[in-house]
Structures are given as C-alpha cells and as structure tokens.
Amino acid sequence: MKRMRSVLWLGVVALFGIVLQSCSGGGESRPTFLSVGTAPPGGTFFVVGGAIAQVVDEKSEETGWQVSSEATKGTQENIRRLSKDELDFALANAAISYFAVRGQGNWDGEQGIKAVMTLAPNVALFITPRSSGVSTLSDLKGKRVVVGPSGAGFDYFLKPILQAHGLTYDDFSPLHNTQAGAVDMLADRSAAAAFLGGAVPTASITQAGASQGIHFIPFEDGPKQQLFTDYPFFSPATIPADTYRGQAETFAGMNVGNMHLITRASLDEKTVYQFTKILYEQRAEVVKKHPAGRAINPKNIIRDTGTPFHPGAVRYYKEIGIWTGN
C-alpha cells in the first residue's frame, strides 16, 4: 500500500513539474490561432484572403501562430464580427468601412475596426447591352437595373454615385443578384443594365462581353470629380483599351472602394505589427497566388481611404520609412 502511494505521489509531482515548466516558458508554447475573414467562394476576396492567411501561416515556426482564412458573407459580416472580436483580420471594401467607423448609413454606432493595409482597387461601372438603347446614366430612368447582391453593401458606394448624377433608386427598378446572375439577366433581357466590377479584368464583365456587344455607361466628369473630393475611398481608375471584347478605347472609370485588410481595434499592437511585417516582406508569395498581391507595395498600402490605421501597422510603416500620415 505504501509503495502504491509512493508511485501515485511521484506521478503527481511529475505532472506538476510538467505544468510548472509549461507555465514558466520552459516547454513549447501553445500556438495562437488567428482568423482572416474573406467572402463567399468564387470572388477575389476569398482567394486573396486565403493567400494572405497561408503566407503568414507559413511563418508559424517564428510566430507560434496558426492562421486560417474563413469564408464569410463579405465586408459587412466581416466588420460586424471583427467588432465583436469573432475575427482577427478580414478583407473589406473601403467604402463600406468608411461609413462603418463613423456609424453612418445602416450601421448602429461606430464599429471597432482599424486598417492594416490598402490593397487592390475595385473598378466598377454600369454596363448594358448595346442594343438596350441606354447610353448615359440618365437613361437608366424607368429601367430594371441590377445593383448587386442583397446585403452585400453596394449601396454604400452606389448611392453617392447616383446622387452625384441626380439619380436615386426611385428613378428605376433596382434588382438584387450576384455578378454571375446579373450577366444572365442582361443576356435574357430581364435587366437593362447592371453594376459590375472588381479587380481588372473582372470575370463577370468578360463573360457579359463574350455573348453580346456591351456598352460601358460613362460617369460624367463633373459628378466624378465631386465624388473624388467628397469621399476618400473614391479615386480615378482606368480600364485599358482591349481589356474586354469590343472595348476599343480606354475607359475612364472609378475605383469605388479599395479592397483593404482590416483588423479588430482591440487586437494588440505587437500582433498587428508582426502580421503586417510578415505580409509585407512575403508579398511576392501573395502575388504567386493572386495578381492582386501586386497592390502590396510601398506607395499603395498606406493610402488613406478614410479608416484609421491600427497603431501596430503604423509602427511597422514608420520603421521601414514609408509612412506619410500623422
């Protein structure tokens, strides 16, 4: 009986020693799990977000992190979940983030997010079949127009565009559908126009032009310049000639809100600093997975789109001498 007690006592002592060693840092530390919110499969956010998570995760031996991407419904869900500390990083459209941090639009109070880096532009525009008779934005009046998926947040950049051109949703019949669904609606004439876009070239616009002649509805110069002045997330963007079938001339379009990487405001400075550092230094690996990775360059990533940068990201940008903000 005494021998059994001794064995049990030695086992307790050994177990206590293992726990004590782990707590004191003598053993291997547990990895920290970091999540990156993306969007539904099939879009650029899903691919780029996955690439970002994979590239940072490959440095797990240095960081102790396990980084994974998570498919979500997109920007609005990502922002809400970051604000609730349910995600650590996420991709978002800068136009939607702009209103979210100010508690404007449909947002119930200011959302707790910060910018990490500005990524690829989102070049979007209204397209229409050449046979539709629609040539200007004013011609949309009384027509059926696809304005993006329900709940995707396109309203945040579409409504200012329409308002600048003297239009509202009341002037036409707004329809909600995915980009692929919008192309089908243009093909079967159940919609006269659709608002499509993303990184250039955009697959949905390529698809639309493959089956019929399409017309890019131009933005008017005056309203366009006013949008650039009023909102930091709008900026000039061109679509080079011959990007799409039948497009003989360069199209002077608009970036309606960059894809950008954001984080929850509550995440500690050290983690954001190290995440930013790894991603910037390994940007060539992101490019291998998606061309949008080319946007991770010194001039672009610090571009102010209206969402304050996280102190951890600012610290790194100052360290490498590219920060130009306050």
QUIQUI-V194570 format. One record per pair of residues at least 12 apart in sequence whose C-alpha atoms are under 6 Angstrom apart, sorted by sequence separation. I is the first residue (numbers start at 1). J is the second residue. If there is no record, write none. Layout:
i	j
I	J
I	J
This chain:
i	j
239	251
238	251
53	67
238	252
53	68
238	253
53	69
237	253
75	92
237	254
236	254
237	255
50	69
235	254
236	255
235	255
234	255
234	256
234	257
180	204
233	257
179	204
183	208
150	176
149	176
83	111
146	174
147	175
148	176
149	177
83	112
143	172
144	173
145	174
146	175
147	176
148	177
149	178
141	171
142	172
145	175
146	176
148	178
40	71
141	172
33	65
35	67
37	69
38	70
39	71
40	72
31	64
32	65
33	66
34	67
35	68
36	69
37	70
38	71
39	72
40	73
31	65
32	66
33	67
35	69
36	70
38	72
39	73
39	74
209	245
276	313
206	244
273	312
272	312
273	313
37	78
269	312
273	316
145	191
144	191
145	192
144	192
145	193
146	194
147	195
145	194
35	87
38	90
35	88
36	89
37	90
38	91
34	88
36	90
165	223
164	223
96	156
128	193
127	193
127	194
126	194
126	195
125	195
125	196
124	196
233	305
124	197
232	305
123	197
232	306
123	198
122	198
122	199
136	217
135	217
130	213
129	213
130	214
129	214
130	215
128	214
129	215
128	215
127	215
127	216
127	217
126	217
123	254
123	255
122	255
121	255
122	256
122	257
122	258
121	258
95	233
120	258
120	259
119	259
119	260
118	260
117	260
117	261
116	261
116	262
115	262
114	262
114	263
113	263
113	264
114	265
113	265
112	265
95	257
94	257
93	257
94	258
93	258
93	259
92	259
92	260
91	260
91	261
90	261
90	262
120	292
89	262
89	263
88	263
120	295
88	264
119	295
83	264
82	264
118	301
117	301
115	307
115	308
116	309
114	308
115	309
114	309
115	310
114	310
116	313
98	306
98	307
51	286
